[in-house]
Amino acid sequence: MNIKSLATIVGIMLVLAVPVGWWPYGYYILLRWVVSISAVIIANGFYKSGLKGWMLVFGAVAFLFNPIVPIYLSKETWVLIDFVSAILFFISAYSIKRK
């Protein structure tokens, strides 16, 4: 799977998570794993492309969504984070350039 497809799929998963209460708690746990692993992969792609600022942004996303040491925030805050993260993933789908 290429990075463009990965970023698009994760962006869709994040948009689907925005309406709070539609999904069981397990979806949000799965989302944490998928987003954090994908953010690390995309950060690595940005590193290889020489875009260090974007690499740091996706490193922060990976840290925020990490499932090992979760960060607990209110539902309203997570809705905003999910929405902003989805936009970042959609933008990243078209920003990574191969050397």
C-alpha positions in Angstrom: 0.0 0.0 0.0 1.4 3.4 -0.9 1.4 6.4 1.4 -1.2 8.2 -0.6 -3.7 5.4 -0.1 -2.8 5.0 3.5 -3.2 8.6 4.3 -6.6 8.7 2.5 -7.9 5.6 4.3 -6.8 7.0 7.7 -8.4 10.4 6.9 -11.7 8.7 6.1 -11.5 6.7 9.4 -10.9 10.0 11.3 -13.8 11.7 9.6 -16.1 8.8 10.5 -15.0 9.1 14.1 -16.2 12.8 14.3 -19.9 12.1 15.0 -19.5 11.0 18.7 -21.6 8.1 19.8 -21.9 6.3 16.5 -19.2 3.8 17.1 -18.5 1.4 20.0 -15.4 2.1 22.1 -13.5 -0.6 20.3 -13.5 1.6 17.1 -11.7 4.4 18.9 -9.1 2.0 20.3 -8.6 0.6 16.7 -8.4 4.2 15.5 -5.6 5.0 18.0 -3.5 2.1 16.7 -4.2 2.8 13.0 -3.6 6.6 13.3 -0.4 6.3 15.4 1.2 3.6 13.2 0.2 5.4 10.0 1.5 8.8 11.3 4.9 7.2 12.0 4.9 5.7 8.4 3.9 9.1 6.9 6.4 11.0 9.1 9.1 8.6 7.8 8.0 9.4 4.2 8.3 13.1 4.9 11.7 12.6 6.4 12.9 10.8 3.3 11.4 13.6 1.2 13.3 16.3 3.2 10.1 17.9 4.6 11.2 18.0 8.2 8.4 20.3 9.4 5.7 17.9 8.2 7.7 15.1 9.8 7.4 16.8 13.1 3.7 17.4 12.7 3.1 13.7 12.0 5.4 12.8 14.9 3.1 14.9 17.1 0.0 13.2 15.7 1.6 9.8 16.4 2.4 10.9 20.0 -1.2 12.2 20.5 -2.9 9.1 19.3 -0.4 6.6 20.8 -2.3 3.6 22.3 0.5 2.5 24.6 0.4 5.6 26.9 -3.0 7.2 25.9 -3.7 10.8 26.4 -7.2 11.3 27.9 -9.1 14.4 26.7 -12.8 15.4 26.6 -15.0 14.1 23.7 -15.3 17.7 22.4 -11.6 18.0 22.2 -11.2 14.7 20.5 -13.7 15.7 17.9 -11.6 18.7 17.0 -8.4 16.7 17.0 -10.0 14.0 14.8 -11.2 16.6 12.3 -7.9 18.5 12.2 -5.9 15.2 11.9 -8.2 14.1 9.1 -7.4 17.3 7.2 -3.7 16.7 7.8 -3.8 13.2 6.5 -5.7 14.3 3.4 -3.2 17.0 2.7 -0.3 14.6 3.3 -1.7 12.3 0.6 -0.7 14.8 -2.0 2.4 16.4 -0.3 4.9 13.6 0.0 7.3 13.5 -2.9 9.7 10.6 -3.7 13.4 11.3 -4.2 
